[in-house]
Amino acid sequence: MPAIQFHRRQLLQGAAALTTLWAGFASTAHAASMPGARELAGEEITLTIGQTIIQVDGRPARAVAINGGVPGPTLRLRQGQKLRITVINELNEDSSIHWHGLELPFQMDGVPGVSFPGIPALGRFTYEFTITQHGTYWYHSHSGLQEMMGCYGSIVIEPAQADPAPPAHDHVMVLSDHSYVHPAGILRKLKVDPGHYARYPQTLAGLIAGKDQPLKTRLEFARMRMDPADISDVTGKVFRYLINGRGMADNFTAPITPGAPTRLRFINAGSMTFFNVRIPDLAMKVIAADGQPIVPVEVDEFQMGPGETYDVLITPQDRAYTVAAEAMDRSGMARATLTPRPGLAAPVPPLRAPVRLTMRDMGMDMDMSHGGGGMDMSMRSQANAPDVKLGPGVDMIAPMPVDRTGDPGLGLDKIGHRVLTYRDLVAPEQNPDPRAPQREIEMHLTGSMDRYLWSFDGVTMSEAHHPVTWTTGERLRITLINDTMMGHPIHLHGHIFELVTGHGDRSPRKHTVIVQPGGKVSFDVTAIEGDWPMHCHLFLHMAMGMMRVVKVRGA
């Protein structure tokens, strides 16, 4: 199978009236970082990838843009339409576009070395496929370090039958992270010192002041050579967090109508950031996850990993609101304003207290007095994962991984308001394939923070000389076990799978799932013919090895 190359060195009443009022304001507010048409539609679309300089909170930053902007234009499509997209590559290196979450022929999936050769420097490629689904999705480069530099955009697919009661407003919210430092420089720092970007390390002064963890817990982590403050590899120390390409000071602003429903389509296009999303003083009704409808569930906050999307409905009052997308490690925040009139703004909530890992995040029994029920409680026992290749790239094996789909995410378990969990998600209709799985495959997420290597079953992508093999039409249960102390958003190309969360044939359907530290997740999937990558959507984890190719062929 061809090797995958990562070039690391480059490494409704009132709404109509508001439309006119906002037109001039919106065009002015977005001009600096989002040139060109912001929405494209139709059966023939052209996207151009090129280098540019964008302004992030008043400072210039290098970027790889699509049609001159970061993010690229929103593609407004309709279920059932045929689509022909020509991508022009103006870079001096190969490029590509992957259509994240779309079910399509694998030759159109857009992953160099797997589904096609890539788009050569100064070349072009035309993607052609039929849109078979509807919902909120996105697209991004799958070449080099381009995605981390801004090469991404959103996709909104309307259902074949138009919504008879559309919301007053429908806004896309692309969450992302961007740095004034080139991604190759960030990776170099991590290879030398994995804790280089740690924002909130525990200190002796904090211990004396009674902050963070007690001495006993600190000593337990020290004996295991684990850092309880290691929540995110790359933090607000080097990132600026954006909504629709705009930072905290730039403040992306969108219109709302008091008393009328507004749909917000959240897309986590961040390269290395989990976001905790909330709108203070305003409840959100989650209506879709990864583009798939769910039974509406009302929450005050939700966590989303890179690659995930959530659609929510809000009904605002006559006031402004802040959309707060806080980095999971609490090192920074992206912010947007929703307002019925230009010039209004709402308070921005302060960053909350730093998050610390616990023994549960290490895959260990909370009550160690029971001795782990006969399990080998050492942190690197192959008895707990006999198929994992132990080597310098594997720091630990979780002794007692548990299903954490009922957890709200790191740092949100004692937040004091309603937080979404995967178990809250329920499909409104029977799943399309209700068959029981024919076999189960267990895959371990492994890594070494010290060496900054990431892998499946202790094997990096460059070491995996054979693909994972499935049979076309086969019904499988995939169980992912996280043997690291970081959450991993795992994305399977070309498939929509059903999470195993106790909802039977109404299981929620997704294309990307977070596997919490020390946890495990199972999903059922029907194999579709083709060559499909499966990888962690933390960009540098994928680049450093946490990726495999799934080869699906007929019996």
C-alpha positions as CSV (number, residue, x, y, z in Angstrom):
1,M,0.0,0.0,0.0
2,P,1.4,3.5,-0.8
3,A,2.9,5.3,2.1
4,I,1.1,8.4,3.4
5,Q,3.5,11.4,3.4
6,F,3.3,14.3,5.9
7,H,5.6,17.2,4.9
8,R,6.7,18.0,8.4
9,R,9.2,20.7,7.5
10,Q,6.4,22.8,6.0
11,L,5.0,20.9,8.7
12,L,-40.2,34.8,10.1
13,Q,-41.3,38.3,11.2
14,G,-38.6,40.6,12.1
15,A,-36.0,38.5,10.4
16,A,-36.7,40.0,7.0
17,A,-36.2,43.5,8.3
18,L,-33.0,42.6,10.0
19,T,-31.5,41.1,6.8
20,T,-31.2,44.6,5.2
21,L,-30.0,46.2,8.4
22,W,-27.2,43.6,8.8
23,A,-26.1,43.3,5.2
24,G,-23.6,46.2,5.3
25,F,-22.4,45.4,8.8
26,A,-21.6,41.8,8.0
27,S,-19.7,42.5,4.9
28,T,-17.5,45.0,6.7
29,A,-17.0,42.9,9.7
30,H,-15.8,39.9,7.8
31,A,-13.8,41.5,5.0
32,A,-10.3,41.2,6.5
33,S,-10.1,37.4,7.1
34,M,-12.9,36.1,4.9
35,P,-12.5,37.5,1.3
36,G,-14.5,36.2,-1.6
37,A,-17.9,34.6,-1.7
38,R,-18.7,33.1,1.8
39,E,-21.3,30.7,0.4
40,L,-21.2,28.6,-2.8
41,A,-24.0,26.4,-4.2
42,G,-25.0,24.6,-7.3
43,E,-23.7,21.5,-9.1
44,E,-20.5,23.1,-10.4
45,I,-18.2,24.6,-7.7
46,T,-14.5,25.7,-7.9
47,L,-12.3,25.9,-4.8
48,T,-8.8,27.3,-4.9
49,I,-6.1,26.5,-2.3
50,G,-3.3,29.0,-1.8
51,Q,-1.1,30.7,0.8
52,T,-2.2,33.9,2.3
53,I,-1.8,36.2,5.4
54,I,-4.8,36.5,7.7
55,Q,-5.3,38.9,10.6
56,V,-6.0,37.3,13.9
57,D,-6.9,39.8,16.6
58,G,-4.9,42.5,14.7
59,R,-1.8,40.4,14.1
60,P,-0.8,38.8,10.8
61,A,-0.6,35.1,10.6
62,R,0.4,32.7,7.8
63,A,-2.3,30.5,6.5
64,V,-3.3,28.1,3.8
65,A,-6.7,29.4,2.6
66,I,-9.5,28.2,0.4
67,N,-10.8,30.9,-2.0
68,G,-8.7,33.4,-0.1
69,G,-10.4,32.9,3.3
70,V,-10.1,31.0,6.6
71,P,-12.4,29.2,6.9
72,G,-13.2,28.6,3.2
73,P,-16.7,29.2,1.9
74,T,-19.7,27.3,3.2
75,L,-21.0,24.9,0.6
76,R,-24.8,25.0,0.5
77,L,-26.0,21.8,-1.1
78,R,-29.2,19.7,-1.3
79,Q,-29.7,16.0,-0.7
80,G,-29.9,14.1,-4.0
81,Q,-28.0,16.6,-6.1
82,K,-25.0,15.7,-8.2
83,L,-21.9,17.6,-7.4
84,R,-18.8,18.4,-9.4
85,I,-16.1,20.3,-7.4
86,T,-12.9,21.4,-9.1
87,V,-10.1,22.0,-6.6
88,I,-7.2,24.2,-7.9
89,N,-3.9,23.9,-6.0
90,E,-1.8,27.1,-6.1
91,L,0.6,25.8,-3.5
92,N,4.1,24.6,-4.4
93,E,3.3,21.3,-2.7
94,D,0.7,18.6,-3.2
95,S,-2.7,19.2,-1.7
96,S,-6.1,17.5,-1.3
97,I,-9.7,18.0,0.0
98,H,-11.4,15.4,2.2
99,W,-15.2,15.6,2.6
100,H,-15.5,14.9,6.3
101,G,-18.6,12.8,7.2
102,L,-19.9,12.3,3.6
103,E,-20.7,8.9,2.3
104,L,-19.3,8.7,-1.2
105,P,-17.2,6.5,-3.5
106,F,-13.8,6.0,-1.8
107,Q,-12.0,7.3,-4.9
108,M,-13.6,10.7,-4.1
109,D,-12.7,10.6,-0.3
110,G,-9.6,12.8,-0.9
111,V,-6.8,11.1,1.1
112,P,-3.5,11.0,-0.8
113,G,-1.8,7.6,-0.9
114,V,-5.1,5.9,0.0
115,S,-8.0,6.9,-2.2
116,F,-6.1,9.0,-4.9
117,P,-2.7,10.4,-5.7
118,G,-3.4,13.8,-4.4
119,I,-3.5,17.2,-6.2
120,P,0.0,18.1,-7.5
121,A,1.5,21.5,-6.9
122,L,0.0,24.0,-9.3
123,G,-2.4,21.2,-10.5
124,R,-6.1,20.6,-10.2
125,F,-8.5,17.7,-9.5
126,T,-12.3,17.3,-10.0
127,Y,-14.4,15.5,-7.5
128,E,-17.7,14.1,-8.7
129,F,-20.3,12.4,-6.5
130,T,-24.0,12.4,-5.5
131,I,-25.1,13.9,-2.2
132,T,-27.0,11.1,-0.4
133,Q,-27.5,12.7,3.0
134,H,-28.3,15.9,4.7
135,G,-27.0,17.8,7.7
136,T,-23.9,19.7,8.9
137,Y,-20.5,18.5,7.7
138,W,-17.2,20.1,6.7
139,Y,-14.2,19.7,4.4
140,H,-10.4,20.1,4.9
141,S,-7.0,19.3,3.4
142,H,-5.6,15.9,4.2
143,S,-2.0,16.8,3.0
144,G,1.0,18.0,4.9
145,L,0.3,20.5,7.6
146,Q,-2.3,22.4,5.6
147,E,-5.4,21.7,7.7
148,M,-3.6,23.1,10.8
149,M,-2.9,26.3,8.8
150,G,-6.5,27.0,8.0
151,C,-7.4,24.8,5.0
152,Y,-10.9,23.9,5.9
153,G,-14.6,25.0,5.4
154,S,-18.1,24.0,6.2
155,I,-20.8,22.1,4.4
156,V,-24.6,22.5,4.9
157,I,-26.8,20.0,3.1
158,E,-30.5,20.7,3.0
159,P,-32.9,17.7,3.0
160,A,-34.5,16.7,-0.3
161,Q,-37.8,17.9,1.2
162,A,-37.5,21.5,2.4
163,D,-38.2,22.2,6.1
164,P,-41.8,23.5,6.2
165,A,-41.0,25.7,9.2
166,P,-37.4,26.8,8.9
167,P,-35.8,28.8,11.8
168,A,-35.6,32.6,11.5
169,H,-31.8,32.4,11.3
170,D,-29.4,29.6,10.4
171,H,-25.7,30.3,11.4
172,V,-22.6,28.2,10.8
173,M,-20.1,28.4,13.7
174,V,-16.7,27.0,12.7
175,L,-14.6,26.6,15.8
176,S,-10.8,26.4,15.2
177,D,-7.4,27.1,16.5
178,H,-4.6,29.1,14.7
179,S,-1.1,30.0,15.6
180,Y,1.4,32.7,14.7
181,V,4.0,29.9,14.9
182,H,4.3,27.5,11.9
183,P,2.9,24.0,12.8
184,A,6.3,22.5,12.0
185,G,7.8,24.6,14.8
186,I,5.0,23.5,17.2
187,L,5.7,19.8,16.4
188,R,9.5,20.3,16.9
189,K,8.9,21.8,20.3
190,L,6.7,18.8,21.3
191,K,9.3,16.3,20.1
192,V,11.9,18.0,22.3
193,D,9.7,18.7,25.3
194,P,6.1,17.3,25.3
195,G,5.2,19.7,28.1
196,H,6.4,22.8,26.4
197,Y,2.9,24.2,25.9
198,A,1.6,23.3,29.4
199,R,-0.3,26.3,30.6
200,Y,-1.2,25.3,34.1
201,P,1.4,23.0,35.7
202,Q,1.0,22.1,39.3
203,T,3.5,23.8,41.6
204,L,4.9,23.6,45.1
205,A,3.3,27.0,45.9
206,G,0.0,25.6,44.8
207,L,0.4,22.6,47.1
208,I,1.2,24.9,50.1
209,A,-1.8,27.0,49.3
210,G,-4.0,24.0,49.1
211,K,-4.7,24.3,45.4
212,D,-5.1,21.5,42.9
213,Q,-4.3,17.9,44.0
214,P,-3.2,16.8,47.5
215,L,0.2,15.5,48.1
216,K,-0.8,11.8,48.1
217,T,-2.4,12.1,44.6
218,R,0.6,14.0,43.3
219,L,3.0,11.3,44.6
220,E,0.8,8.5,43.0
221,F,1.0,10.3,39.6
222,A,4.8,10.9,40.1
223,R,5.4,7.2,40.8
224,M,3.7,6.4,37.4
225,R,5.7,9.2,35.7
226,M,2.3,10.8,34.6
227,D,1.4,14.4,34.6
228,P,-2.2,15.1,35.9
229,A,-2.0,18.6,34.2
230,D,-1.4,17.1,30.8
231,I,-4.8,17.8,29.4
232,S,-3.9,19.2,25.9
233,D,-0.6,18.9,24.0
234,V,-1.0,22.4,22.3
235,T,-2.7,25.1,24.3
236,G,-3.5,28.8,24.4
237,K,0.1,29.4,25.1
238,V,0.6,29.3,21.3
239,F,-2.9,29.1,19.9
240,R,-5.6,31.7,19.3
241,Y,-9.1,30.3,19.3
242,L,-11.4,31.4,16.5
243,I,-15.1,31.3,15.5
244,N,-15.5,31.7,11.7
245,G,-12.0,32.9,11.5
246,R,-12.2,35.6,14.1
247,G,-10.5,35.8,17.4
248,M,-11.7,37.2,20.8
249,A,-11.0,40.8,19.9
250,D,-12.4,40.5,16.4
251,N,-15.6,39.0,17.8
252,F,-17.7,37.3,15.1
253,T,-21.2,38.7,15.3
254,A,-24.4,37.3,14.0
255,P,-28.1,38.5,14.0
256,I,-30.9,36.9,16.0
257,T,-34.6,37.8,16.3
258,P,-36.1,37.9,19.8
259,G,-38.6,35.1,20.4
260,A,-37.8,33.4,17.1
261,P,-35.8,30.1,16.8
262,T,-32.2,30.3,15.5
263,R,-30.2,27.3,14.4
264,L,-26.5,27.2,15.2
265,R,-24.4,24.6,13.4
266,F,-21.2,24.1,15.4
267,I,-18.2,22.5,13.6
268,N,-15.0,21.7,15.5
269,A,-12.4,22.3,12.8
270,G,-9.7,22.7,15.5
271,S,-6.5,20.9,14.8
272,M,-5.7,20.1,18.5
273,T,-8.5,21.5,20.6
274,F,-11.5,20.1,22.4
275,F,-14.1,22.9,22.9
276,N,-16.6,23.2,25.7
277,V,-19.5,25.2,24.2
278,R,-22.0,27.2,26.1
279,I,-24.2,30.4,25.8
280,P,-24.6,31.9,29.2
281,D,-28.2,32.4,30.2
282,L,-29.6,30.6,27.2
283,A,-30.5,26.9,26.9
284,M,-29.5,25.0,23.7
285,K,-31.7,22.2,22.2
286,V,-29.4,19.8,20.5
287,I,-31.1,18.4,17.4
288,A,-28.3,16.8,15.4
289,A,-24.9,15.2,16.0
290,D,-22.4,14.7,13.2
291,G,-25.1,15.7,10.7
292,Q,-27.5,12.9,11.9
293,P,-30.8,13.9,13.5
294,I,-31.4,13.1,17.2
295,V,-34.3,13.3,19.5
296,P,-34.0,16.9,20.8
297,V,-32.3,17.2,24.1
298,E,-31.9,20.5,26.1
299,V,-28.5,21.3,27.6
300,D,-26.5,24.2,28.9
301,E,-23.1,23.0,27.6
302,F,-21.5,20.3,25.5
303,Q,-18.0,19.2,24.7
304,M,-16.9,18.5,21.2
305,G,-13.7,17.0,19.8
306,P,-12.0,17.9,16.6
307,G,-14.1,16.6,13.7
308,E,-17.4,16.5,15.5
309,T,-20.4,18.7,14.6
310,Y,-23.5,19.6,16.7
311,D,-26.7,21.5,15.6
312,V,-28.6,23.3,18.2
313,L,-31.8,25.4,18.3
314,I,-32.0,28.5,20.6
315,T,-34.9,30.9,21.3
316,P,-33.3,34.2,22.4
317,Q,-34.8,37.1,24.2
318,D,-34.3,40.8,23.3
319,R,-30.7,41.0,24.3
320,A,-27.2,40.1,23.2
321,Y,-25.6,36.7,24.0
322,T,-22.0,35.5,24.1
323,V,-21.2,32.1,22.4
324,A,-18.3,30.9,24.6
325,A,-16.2,28.0,23.2
326,E,-13.6,27.4,25.9
327,A,-10.6,25.2,25.3
328,M,-11.0,22.0,27.4
329,D,-7.8,22.7,29.3
330,R,-9.1,26.3,30.1
331,S,-6.1,28.0,28.5
332,G,-8.2,30.2,26.1
333,M,-11.6,30.8,24.5
334,A,-13.2,31.5,21.2
335,R,-16.1,34.0,21.4
336,A,-18.9,35.2,19.2
337,T,-21.9,37.5,19.8
338,L,-25.5,36.9,18.9
339,T,-27.5,40.1,19.0
340,P,-30.8,41.6,17.7
341,R,-29.2,44.9,16.9
342,P,-25.7,45.9,15.8
343,G,-23.6,47.5,18.6
344,L,-24.8,45.3,21.4
345,A,-22.6,42.8,23.2
346,A,-22.8,40.5,26.2
347,P,-20.3,39.8,29.0
348,V,-17.6,37.3,28.2
349,P,-17.4,34.6,30.9
350,P,-13.9,34.3,32.6
351,L,-11.9,31.1,32.1
352,R,-12.7,28.5,34.6
353,A,-10.3,26.7,36.9
354,P,-7.7,24.3,35.3
355,V,-8.7,20.7,34.8
356,R,-6.7,17.9,36.4
357,L,-6.7,14.2,35.5
358,T,-7.7,11.5,38.0
359,M,-7.0,7.8,38.5
360,R,-10.2,7.2,36.5
361,D,-8.5,8.9,33.6
362,M,-5.7,6.4,33.9
363,G,-8.0,3.5,33.4
364,M,-7.8,2.5,37.1
365,D,-10.4,1.5,39.6
366,M,-11.5,4.5,41.7
367,D,-11.4,2.4,44.9
368,M,-8.0,0.6,44.9
369,S,-8.8,-1.0,48.2
370,H,-10.6,-3.8,46.3
371,G,-7.4,-4.6,44.5
372,G,-8.8,-4.3,41.0
373,G,-10.9,-7.5,41.1
374,G,-8.0,-9.7,40.1
375,M,-6.8,-7.5,37.3
376,D,-3.1,-6.8,36.9
377,M,-3.1,-3.1,38.1
378,S,0.4,-2.3,36.8
379,M,0.4,0.4,34.1
380,R,2.1,-1.6,31.4
381,S,1.0,-5.2,31.6
382,Q,0.6,-7.0,28.4
383,A,-1.8,-9.3,30.2
384,N,-4.4,-6.5,29.9
385,A,-3.8,-6.1,26.1
386,P,-2.2,-9.1,24.6
387,D,-2.5,-7.9,21.0
388,V,-0.7,-4.6,21.7
389,K,2.9,-4.4,20.6
390,L,4.8,-3.1,23.6
391,G,7.7,-0.9,22.8
392,P,9.1,2.6,23.4
393,G,6.0,4.1,21.7
394,V,3.7,2.7,24.4
395,D,3.7,4.4,27.8
396,M,0.8,2.6,29.5
397,I,-1.9,0.0,29.2
398,A,-5.1,0.9,31.0
399,P,-5.6,-1.8,33.7
400,M,-9.4,-1.3,33.9
401,P,-10.9,0.7,31.1
402,V,-14.6,1.5,31.4
403,D,-17.4,2.7,29.2
404,R,-17.4,6.5,29.7
405,T,-20.1,7.4,27.2
406,G,-22.2,8.6,30.1
407,D,-19.4,11.1,31.1
408,P,-19.8,14.7,30.0
409,G,-16.1,15.1,29.2
410,L,-13.0,16.2,31.1
411,G,-13.6,19.0,33.6
412,L,-17.4,19.0,33.1
413,D,-18.6,16.4,35.7
414,K,-19.1,18.9,38.5
415,I,-20.0,22.0,36.5
416,G,-23.4,22.6,38.1
417,H,-25.6,22.7,35.0
418,R,-26.8,20.3,32.2
419,V,-24.0,18.9,30.1
420,L,-24.5,16.7,27.1
421,T,-23.3,13.1,27.1
422,Y,-23.2,10.5,24.3
423,R,-25.9,8.5,26.2
424,D,-28.3,11.5,25.8
425,L,-28.2,11.0,22.1
426,V,-31.1,9.0,20.6
427,A,-31.9,8.5,17.0
428,P,-35.5,9.5,16.1
429,E,-35.9,6.6,13.8
430,Q,-34.8,3.0,13.6
431,N,-31.2,2.6,12.5
432,P,-30.9,1.7,8.8
433,D,-29.1,-1.7,9.5
434,P,-30.5,-3.3,12.7
435,R,-28.5,-6.5,12.3
436,A,-26.5,-7.7,15.2
437,P,-22.7,-7.6,14.7
438,Q,-21.1,-10.7,13.0
439,R,-17.8,-10.2,14.8
440,E,-16.0,-7.8,17.1
441,I,-12.7,-6.1,16.6
442,E,-10.8,-4.5,19.6
443,M,-8.4,-1.7,18.9
444,H,-6.2,0.0,21.5
445,L,-5.3,3.7,21.3
446,T,-1.7,3.8,22.4
447,G,1.1,6.4,22.7
448,S,4.2,7.8,24.3
449,M,3.9,11.4,25.4
450,D,7.7,11.6,26.1
451,R,8.6,10.5,22.6
452,Y,5.5,12.1,21.1
453,L,4.5,8.9,19.2
454,W,0.9,7.9,18.7
455,S,-0.5,4.6,17.4
456,F,-3.1,1.9,17.2
457,D,-2.2,-1.3,19.1
458,G,1.4,0.0,19.6
459,V,1.9,0.2,15.8
460,T,2.3,3.6,14.0
461,M,1.0,4.2,10.5
462,S,4.5,4.0,9.1
463,E,5.0,0.6,10.8
464,A,1.6,-0.8,9.6
465,H,2.5,-2.8,6.5
466,H,-0.9,-4.4,6.2
467,P,-4.4,-2.7,6.3
468,V,-7.2,-3.7,8.6
469,T,-9.5,-5.9,6.5
470,W,-13.2,-6.0,6.5
471,T,-15.7,-7.6,4.2
472,T,-18.2,-5.6,2.1
473,G,-21.6,-5.5,3.8
474,E,-20.2,-7.1,7.0
475,R,-21.8,-6.0,10.3
476,L,-19.0,-5.3,12.8
477,R,-18.7,-4.1,16.3
478,I,-15.5,-2.0,16.8
479,T,-14.4,-1.4,20.4
480,L,-11.8,1.3,21.0
481,I,-9.8,1.2,24.2
482,N,-7.9,4.3,25.2
483,D,-4.6,3.3,26.8
484,T,-3.4,6.9,27.1
485,M,-4.3,9.7,29.5
486,M,-5.6,11.9,26.7
487,G,-9.0,11.9,24.9
488,H,-8.9,10.9,21.3
489,P,-11.6,11.8,18.7
490,I,-11.5,8.9,16.3
491,H,-12.9,9.4,12.8
492,L,-13.8,6.6,10.3
493,H,-13.9,7.9,6.7
494,G,-16.8,7.1,4.5
495,H,-19.1,5.5,7.1
496,I,-21.8,6.6,9.6
497,F,-21.7,4.2,12.6
498,E,-24.0,3.5,15.5
499,L,-22.7,4.2,19.0
500,V,-23.4,1.4,21.5
501,T,-25.0,3.3,24.3
502,G,-28.0,1.2,25.3
503,H,-30.5,2.6,22.9
504,G,-30.9,-0.5,20.7
505,D,-32.1,0.2,17.2
506,R,-32.3,3.9,18.0
507,S,-28.6,4.2,18.7
508,P,-27.1,7.6,17.8
509,R,-25.3,7.7,14.5
510,K,-21.9,9.4,14.1
511,H,-18.7,9.6,12.1
512,T,-16.4,10.8,14.8
513,V,-16.3,9.7,18.5
514,I,-14.3,10.8,21.5
515,V,-12.7,8.0,23.5
516,Q,-12.1,9.4,26.9
517,P,-8.8,8.8,28.8
518,G,-8.8,5.3,30.4
519,G,-12.1,4.6,28.7
520,K,-13.6,2.6,25.9
521,V,-16.3,3.0,23.3
522,S,-18.0,0.5,21.0
523,F,-19.8,1.2,17.8
524,D,-21.5,-1.0,15.2
525,V,-20.9,-0.4,11.5
526,T,-21.8,-1.9,8.1
527,A,-18.6,-2.1,6.0
528,I,-18.7,-0.2,2.7
529,E,-16.3,-1.2,-0.1
530,G,-13.2,0.8,-0.5
531,D,-10.0,1.9,1.3
532,W,-10.9,4.1,4.3
533,P,-8.6,5.8,6.8
534,M,-9.4,5.6,10.5
535,H,-7.5,8.0,12.6
536,C,-7.3,10.3,15.6
537,H,-8.5,13.8,14.6
538,L,-6.0,15.5,16.8
539,F,-4.0,16.5,13.9
540,L,-0.5,15.9,15.3
541,H,-1.5,12.6,16.8
542,M,-2.5,11.5,13.3
543,A,0.7,12.8,11.8
544,M,2.7,11.0,14.4
545,G,1.1,7.6,13.8
546,M,-2.4,7.2,15.2
547,M,-3.9,6.2,11.8
548,R,-4.7,3.0,10.0
549,V,-6.2,2.1,6.6
550,V,-9.3,-0.1,6.6
551,K,-9.6,-2.2,3.4
552,V,-13.1,-3.4,2.6
553,R,-13.6,-5.9,-0.2
554,G,-16.1,-8.5,-1.3
555,A,-16.0,-12.0,0.2
